[in-house]
Amino acid sequence: MTTITQNRVKELRKQAGLSQQALADQIGVMRKTISHWELGNHRISTDNAKKLSQFFKVSIDDLLE
């Protein structure tokens, strides 16, 4: 499991102009999962970190900032 800083996911999502639901639909998770990540309540699996990095076209290192 990988922990991604809560604000980085939200920041990238907002920069892309997406709602939590839209991002969830794009990467195949539930909306509440996005919310938990943004709040720092849940860890992000390696697979989902890869999906996020591919979707946002950033490295996993950029997500971990």
Phi and psi in radians as a Rosetta constraint file:
Dihedral C 1 N 2 CA 2 C 2 CIRCULARHARMONIC -2.121 0.35
Dihedral N 2 CA 2 C 2 N 3 CIRCULARHARMONIC 2.363 0.35
Dihedral C 2 N 3 CA 3 C 3 CIRCULARHARMONIC -1.659 0.35
Dihedral N 3 CA 3 C 3 N 4 CIRCULARHARMONIC 2.234 0.35
Dihedral C 3 N 4 CA 4 C 4 CIRCULARHARMONIC -2.009 0.35
Dihedral N 4 CA 4 C 4 N 5 CIRCULARHARMONIC 2.352 0.35
Dihedral C 4 N 5 CA 5 C 5 CIRCULARHARMONIC -0.937 0.35
Dihedral N 5 CA 5 C 5 N 6 CIRCULARHARMONIC 2.237 0.35
Dihedral C 5 N 6 CA 6 C 6 CIRCULARHARMONIC -0.939 0.35
Dihedral N 6 CA 6 C 6 N 7 CIRCULARHARMONIC -0.739 0.35
Dihedral C 6 N 7 CA 7 C 7 CIRCULARHARMONIC -1.240 0.35
Dihedral N 7 CA 7 C 7 N 8 CIRCULARHARMONIC -0.451 0.35
Dihedral C 7 N 8 CA 8 C 8 CIRCULARHARMONIC -1.214 0.35
Dihedral N 8 CA 8 C 8 N 9 CIRCULARHARMONIC -0.731 0.35
Dihedral C 8 N 9 CA 9 C 9 CIRCULARHARMONIC -1.113 0.35
Dihedral N 9 CA 9 C 9 N 10 CIRCULARHARMONIC -0.801 0.35
Dihedral C 9 N 10 CA 10 C 10 CIRCULARHARMONIC -1.114 0.35
Dihedral N 10 CA 10 C 10 N 11 CIRCULARHARMONIC -0.736 0.35
Dihedral C 10 N 11 CA 11 C 11 CIRCULARHARMONIC -1.046 0.35
Dihedral N 11 CA 11 C 11 N 12 CIRCULARHARMONIC -0.842 0.35
Dihedral C 11 N 12 CA 12 C 12 CIRCULARHARMONIC -1.119 0.35
Dihedral N 12 CA 12 C 12 N 13 CIRCULARHARMONIC -0.705 0.35
Dihedral C 12 N 13 CA 13 C 13 CIRCULARHARMONIC -1.109 0.35
Dihedral N 13 CA 13 C 13 N 14 CIRCULARHARMONIC -0.795 0.35
Dihedral C 13 N 14 CA 14 C 14 CIRCULARHARMONIC -1.164 0.35
Dihedral N 14 CA 14 C 14 N 15 CIRCULARHARMONIC -0.687 0.35
Dihedral C 14 N 15 CA 15 C 15 CIRCULARHARMONIC -1.051 0.35
Dihedral N 15 CA 15 C 15 N 16 CIRCULARHARMONIC -0.581 0.35
Dihedral C 15 N 16 CA 16 C 16 CIRCULARHARMONIC -1.429 0.35
Dihedral N 16 CA 16 C 16 N 17 CIRCULARHARMONIC -0.106 0.35
Dihedral C 16 N 17 CA 17 C 17 CIRCULARHARMONIC 1.240 0.35
Dihedral N 17 CA 17 C 17 N 18 CIRCULARHARMONIC 0.571 0.35
Dihedral C 17 N 18 CA 18 C 18 CIRCULARHARMONIC -1.900 0.35
Dihedral N 18 CA 18 C 18 N 19 CIRCULARHARMONIC 2.557 0.35
Dihedral C 18 N 19 CA 19 C 19 CIRCULARHARMONIC -1.400 0.35
Dihedral N 19 CA 19 C 19 N 20 CIRCULARHARMONIC 2.907 0.35
Dihedral C 19 N 20 CA 20 C 20 CIRCULARHARMONIC -1.030 0.35
Dihedral N 20 CA 20 C 20 N 21 CIRCULARHARMONIC -0.709 0.35
Dihedral C 20 N 21 CA 21 C 21 CIRCULARHARMONIC -1.116 0.35
Dihedral N 21 CA 21 C 21 N 22 CIRCULARHARMONIC -0.744 0.35
Dihedral C 21 N 22 CA 22 C 22 CIRCULARHARMONIC -1.101 0.35
Dihedral N 22 CA 22 C 22 N 23 CIRCULARHARMONIC -0.743 0.35
Dihedral C 22 N 23 CA 23 C 23 CIRCULARHARMONIC -1.135 0.35
Dihedral N 23 CA 23 C 23 N 24 CIRCULARHARMONIC -0.766 0.35
Dihedral C 23 N 24 CA 24 C 24 CIRCULARHARMONIC -1.008 0.35
Dihedral N 24 CA 24 C 24 N 25 CIRCULARHARMONIC -0.774 0.35
Dihedral C 24 N 25 CA 25 C 25 CIRCULARHARMONIC -1.084 0.35
Dihedral N 25 CA 25 C 25 N 26 CIRCULARHARMONIC -0.681 0.35
Dihedral C 25 N 26 CA 26 C 26 CIRCULARHARMONIC -1.179 0.35
Dihedral N 26 CA 26 C 26 N 27 CIRCULARHARMONIC -0.637 0.35
Dihedral C 26 N 27 CA 27 C 27 CIRCULARHARMONIC -1.848 0.35
Dihedral N 27 CA 27 C 27 N 28 CIRCULARHARMONIC -0.009 0.35
Dihedral C 27 N 28 CA 28 C 28 CIRCULARHARMONIC 1.404 0.35
Dihedral N 28 CA 28 C 28 N 29 CIRCULARHARMONIC 0.670 0.35
Dihedral C 28 N 29 CA 29 C 29 CIRCULARHARMONIC -2.230 0.35
Dihedral N 29 CA 29 C 29 N 30 CIRCULARHARMONIC 3.019 0.35
Dihedral C 29 N 30 CA 30 C 30 CIRCULARHARMONIC -1.422 0.35
Dihedral N 30 CA 30 C 30 N 31 CIRCULARHARMONIC 2.666 0.35
Dihedral C 30 N 31 CA 31 C 31 CIRCULARHARMONIC -1.009 0.35
Dihedral N 31 CA 31 C 31 N 32 CIRCULARHARMONIC -0.712 0.35
Dihedral C 31 N 32 CA 32 C 32 CIRCULARHARMONIC -1.128 0.35
Dihedral N 32 CA 32 C 32 N 33 CIRCULARHARMONIC -0.430 0.35
Dihedral C 32 N 33 CA 33 C 33 CIRCULARHARMONIC -1.140 0.35
Dihedral N 33 CA 33 C 33 N 34 CIRCULARHARMONIC -0.766 0.35
Dihedral C 33 N 34 CA 34 C 34 CIRCULARHARMONIC -1.050 0.35
Dihedral N 34 CA 34 C 34 N 35 CIRCULARHARMONIC -0.777 0.35
Dihedral C 34 N 35 CA 35 C 35 CIRCULARHARMONIC -1.037 0.35
Dihedral N 35 CA 35 C 35 N 36 CIRCULARHARMONIC -0.802 0.35
Dihedral C 35 N 36 CA 36 C 36 CIRCULARHARMONIC -1.081 0.35
Dihedral N 36 CA 36 C 36 N 37 CIRCULARHARMONIC -0.703 0.35
Dihedral C 36 N 37 CA 37 C 37 CIRCULARHARMONIC -1.092 0.35
Dihedral N 37 CA 37 C 37 N 38 CIRCULARHARMONIC -0.815 0.35
Dihedral C 37 N 38 CA 38 C 38 CIRCULARHARMONIC -1.125 0.35
Dihedral N 38 CA 38 C 38 N 39 CIRCULARHARMONIC -0.550 0.35
Dihedral C 38 N 39 CA 39 C 39 CIRCULARHARMONIC -1.490 0.35
Dihedral N 39 CA 39 C 39 N 40 CIRCULARHARMONIC -0.147 0.35
Dihedral C 39 N 40 CA 40 C 40 CIRCULARHARMONIC 1.353 0.35
Dihedral N 40 CA 40 C 40 N 41 CIRCULARHARMONIC 0.333 0.35
Dihedral C 40 N 41 CA 41 C 41 CIRCULARHARMONIC -1.456 0.35
Dihedral N 41 CA 41 C 41 N 42 CIRCULARHARMONIC -0.405 0.35
Dihedral C 41 N 42 CA 42 C 42 CIRCULARHARMONIC -2.308 0.35
Dihedral N 42 CA 42 C 42 N 43 CIRCULARHARMONIC 2.620 0.35
Dihedral C 42 N 43 CA 43 C 43 CIRCULARHARMONIC -1.395 0.35
Dihedral N 43 CA 43 C 43 N 44 CIRCULARHARMONIC 2.703 0.35
Dihedral C 43 N 44 CA 44 C 44 CIRCULARHARMONIC -1.795 0.35
Dihedral N 44 CA 44 C 44 N 45 CIRCULARHARMONIC 2.224 0.35
Dihedral C 44 N 45 CA 45 C 45 CIRCULARHARMONIC -1.119 0.35
Dihedral N 45 CA 45 C 45 N 46 CIRCULARHARMONIC 2.785 0.35
Dihedral C 45 N 46 CA 46 C 46 CIRCULARHARMONIC -1.028 0.35
Dihedral N 46 CA 46 C 46 N 47 CIRCULARHARMONIC -0.726 0.35
Dihedral C 46 N 47 CA 47 C 47 CIRCULARHARMONIC -1.059 0.35
Dihedral N 47 CA 47 C 47 N 48 CIRCULARHARMONIC -0.774 0.35
Dihedral C 47 N 48 CA 48 C 48 CIRCULARHARMONIC -1.242 0.35
Dihedral N 48 CA 48 C 48 N 49 CIRCULARHARMONIC -0.559 0.35
Dihedral C 48 N 49 CA 49 C 49 CIRCULARHARMONIC -1.098 0.35
Dihedral N 49 CA 49 C 49 N 50 CIRCULARHARMONIC -0.701 0.35
Dihedral C 49 N 50 CA 50 C 50 CIRCULARHARMONIC -1.125 0.35
Dihedral N 50 CA 50 C 50 N 51 CIRCULARHARMONIC -0.747 0.35
Dihedral C 50 N 51 CA 51 C 51 CIRCULARHARMONIC -1.060 0.35
Dihedral N 51 CA 51 C 51 N 52 CIRCULARHARMONIC -0.776 0.35
Dihedral C 51 N 52 CA 52 C 52 CIRCULARHARMONIC -1.107 0.35
Dihedral N 52 CA 52 C 52 N 53 CIRCULARHARMONIC -0.770 0.35
Dihedral C 52 N 53 CA 53 C 53 CIRCULARHARMONIC -1.139 0.35
Dihedral N 53 CA 53 C 53 N 54 CIRCULARHARMONIC -0.671 0.35
Dihedral C 53 N 54 CA 54 C 54 CIRCULARHARMONIC -1.200 0.35
Dihedral N 54 CA 54 C 54 N 55 CIRCULARHARMONIC -0.745 0.35
Dihedral C 54 N 55 CA 55 C 55 CIRCULARHARMONIC -1.097 0.35
Dihedral N 55 CA 55 C 55 N 56 CIRCULARHARMONIC -0.818 0.35
Dihedral C 55 N 56 CA 56 C 56 CIRCULARHARMONIC -1.493 0.35
Dihedral N 56 CA 56 C 56 N 57 CIRCULARHARMONIC -0.080 0.35
Dihedral C 56 N 57 CA 57 C 57 CIRCULARHARMONIC 1.005 0.35
Dihedral N 57 CA 57 C 57 N 58 CIRCULARHARMONIC 0.810 0.35
Dihedral C 57 N 58 CA 58 C 58 CIRCULARHARMONIC -2.272 0.35
Dihedral N 58 CA 58 C 58 N 59 CIRCULARHARMONIC 2.793 0.35
Dihedral C 58 N 59 CA 59 C 59 CIRCULARHARMONIC -1.331 0.35
Dihedral N 59 CA 59 C 59 N 60 CIRCULARHARMONIC 2.801 0.35
Dihedral C 59 N 60 CA 60 C 60 CIRCULARHARMONIC -1.080 0.35
Dihedral N 60 CA 60 C 60 N 61 CIRCULARHARMONIC -0.607 0.35
Dihedral C 60 N 61 CA 61 C 61 CIRCULARHARMONIC -1.026 0.35
Dihedral N 61 CA 61 C 61 N 62 CIRCULARHARMONIC -0.687 0.35
Dihedral C 61 N 62 CA 62 C 62 CIRCULARHARMONIC -1.132 0.35
Dihedral N 62 CA 62 C 62 N 63 CIRCULARHARMONIC -0.608 0.35
Dihedral C 62 N 63 CA 63 C 63 CIRCULARHARMONIC -1.190 0.35
Dihedral N 63 CA 63 C 63 N 64 CIRCULARHARMONIC -0.541 0.35
Dihedral C 63 N 64 CA 64 C 64 CIRCULARHARMONIC -1.453 0.35
Dihedral N 64 CA 64 C 64 N 65 CIRCULARHARMONIC -0.052 0.35
